[in-house]
Amino acid sequence: MVDVDCLRGCPRAAVSHRAAGHLRACALAAGFSAGAYALVAPGGTVHVLDHRATQLVLWALWRSTREAGVWVRVERQERDGRMETVRLTEVDPPPG
Protein backbone atom coordinates (compact mmCIF):
# COMPACT_ATOMS: atom_id res chain seq x y z
CA MET A 1 0.00 0.00 0.00
CA VAL A 2 1.37 3.39 -0.97
CA ASP A 3 0.14 6.94 -1.28
CA VAL A 4 -0.28 7.93 -4.93
CA ASP A 5 2.02 10.97 -4.63
CA CYS A 6 4.96 8.67 -3.88
CA LEU A 7 4.38 6.79 -7.14
CA ARG A 8 4.34 9.86 -9.40
CA GLY A 9 7.29 9.81 -11.75
CA CYS A 10 8.34 6.35 -10.60
CA PRO A 11 9.45 4.11 -13.49
CA ARG A 12 7.09 1.17 -13.92
CA ALA A 13 9.91 -1.30 -13.28
CA ALA A 14 10.54 0.28 -9.85
CA VAL A 15 6.94 0.48 -8.60
CA SER A 16 6.99 -2.80 -6.62
CA HIS A 17 10.29 -1.89 -4.96
CA ARG A 18 9.07 1.60 -4.06
CA ALA A 19 5.83 0.23 -2.57
CA ALA A 20 7.64 -2.46 -0.55
CA GLY A 21 9.86 0.14 1.07
CA HIS A 22 7.22 2.82 1.47
CA LEU A 23 7.38 4.23 4.99
CA ARG A 24 4.30 4.13 7.16
CA ALA A 25 5.04 7.67 8.37
CA CYS A 26 5.06 8.94 4.78
CA ALA A 27 1.75 7.23 4.02
CA LEU A 28 0.19 8.71 7.15
CA ALA A 29 1.37 12.22 6.26
CA ALA A 30 -0.02 11.87 2.76
CA GLY A 31 -3.40 10.84 4.11
CA PHE A 32 -3.84 14.17 5.75
CA SER A 33 -2.89 16.10 2.61
CA ALA A 34 -3.75 14.32 -0.66
CA GLY A 35 -5.53 11.27 0.71
CA ALA A 36 -5.17 9.06 -2.35
CA TYR A 37 -3.83 5.53 -1.91
CA ALA A 38 -3.09 2.59 -4.17
CA LEU A 39 -2.38 -1.08 -3.81
CA VAL A 40 0.61 -2.44 -5.70
CA ALA A 41 0.49 -6.08 -6.71
CA PRO A 42 3.75 -8.08 -6.56
CA GLY A 43 4.14 -7.70 -10.35
CA GLY A 44 3.90 -3.91 -10.12
CA THR A 45 0.29 -3.46 -11.18
CA VAL A 46 -1.19 -0.40 -9.46
CA HIS A 47 -4.80 -0.34 -8.23
CA VAL A 48 -5.93 3.10 -7.07
CA LEU A 49 -8.39 2.89 -4.20
CA ASP A 50 -11.65 4.83 -4.06
CA HIS A 51 -11.98 7.92 -1.90
CA ARG A 52 -13.93 6.06 0.80
CA ALA A 53 -10.89 3.83 1.38
CA THR A 54 -8.79 6.73 2.71
CA GLN A 55 -10.28 6.57 6.20
CA LEU A 56 -9.84 2.78 6.28
CA VAL A 57 -6.23 3.10 5.08
CA LEU A 58 -5.40 5.67 7.75
CA TRP A 59 -6.94 3.46 10.44
CA ALA A 60 -4.89 0.45 9.27
CA LEU A 61 -1.70 2.54 9.16
CA TRP A 62 -2.23 3.88 12.67
CA ARG A 63 -2.70 0.35 14.03
CA SER A 64 0.19 -1.20 12.09
CA THR A 65 3.44 -2.05 13.85
CA ARG A 66 5.37 -2.17 10.57
CA GLU A 67 7.50 0.85 9.72
CA ALA A 68 7.47 0.12 5.98
CA GLY A 69 5.82 -2.14 3.43
CA VAL A 70 2.34 -2.43 4.95
CA TRP A 71 0.28 -5.08 3.12
CA VAL A 72 -3.51 -5.11 3.20
CA ARG A 73 -6.47 -7.15 1.97
CA VAL A 74 -9.27 -5.04 0.52
CA GLU A 75 -12.91 -6.02 0.19
CA ARG A 76 -15.05 -4.06 -2.23
CA GLN A 77 -18.74 -4.03 -3.13
CA GLU A 78 -20.68 -2.49 -5.96
CA ARG A 79 -22.75 0.51 -4.91
CA ASP A 80 -24.67 2.66 -7.38
CA GLY A 81 -22.73 1.18 -10.28
CA ARG A 82 -19.31 1.82 -8.71
CA MET A 83 -16.98 -0.34 -6.68
CA GLU A 84 -16.39 0.94 -3.14
CA THR A 85 -14.05 -0.29 -0.45
CA VAL A 86 -15.98 -1.71 2.49
CA ARG A 87 -13.20 -3.37 4.50
CA LEU A 88 -9.43 -3.11 4.65
CA THR A 89 -7.35 -5.43 6.84
CA GLU A 90 -3.58 -5.57 7.34
CA VAL A 91 -2.06 -8.92 6.35
CA ASP A 92 1.41 -10.45 6.45
CA PRO A 93 3.52 -9.87 3.35
CA PRO A 94 3.86 -12.84 1.00
CA PRO A 95 6.94 -15.00 1.53
CA GLY A 96 10.05 -14.19 -0.46
N, C-alpha and C positions, 0 to 999 in steps of 0.2 A: 504494500500500500504506500502510495506516495502522493504528495500534493502536486497538482498539475504544473504549478510554476517551476518546480524543480526539474520537470521533464522538458521544458521549452528549450529548444536549441540542442537537445541531446541527440547525438547520432543514434539511429535505430539500433545499431549493433551494441550500443552501450546501455540501452534502457534497462535491461534486466540487472546489470551490475549496479547501476545507479539506484534502482529501487531496493535492491538487497542491502545496500549500505545507507539507505536514507535514514537520517536521524529522527528519532521520535520528537525531540525538541523542535526540530525544523518543521515537522508536520503539524505540531500543535500551534506553532506561531502562524503558520499559513492559514490554519482554520479560522483564526480570528481576523485575518485580513481578506484573503481571496475566497477561501472556503470551498475550493474545488479539489476533489480527490479522484484518484484512479487506482485501479488494480492492475498489476503487471503480472501476466502469466509467465511461467518459467521460460518460454520461448521468446519473450519480449513483446507479446501482444498487449496493447494498452486498452483497458475498458474504463472509460470515464463514468463515474458514479453520478446518479441524479442528485439534485440539490437537497432532497430530504435526507440523503445519506450523511451529509456533513455532521449533523448532531450525533448520529450513531458512531461515526468515525472518531469524533472528538472524545466521546465517552470511552470507546475502546482504547484510544491512545492514553488517556488519563489513567486507566486501570492497568495498562500493560507494564510489565517489569523489564521489557526489552528496551535497550537504548537505541537500537537500529534494526531495520529489517522486520517490521511487524507484519505478520501474515494474518489474513482474515478470511472467513467464509461469509459470503453474502447471500441472503435469500431475498428474492424479488417477486413481486406479484403485479399482474396487470391491473391498472386502475384507470378508468376513463381512456382506454386505448393506449396508455403509456405504461412502461415498466417502472415500478418504484421499489426502492429498497425498503424492506420491512424488518429485517433483522441482520445484524452484523456481529460476528463472534470471532474473537482472536483464536487462532489455531497454531499448532507447532509448524515450523517450516518443514518442507519435505526433506527427506534424507539426501545427502550429497550435495 
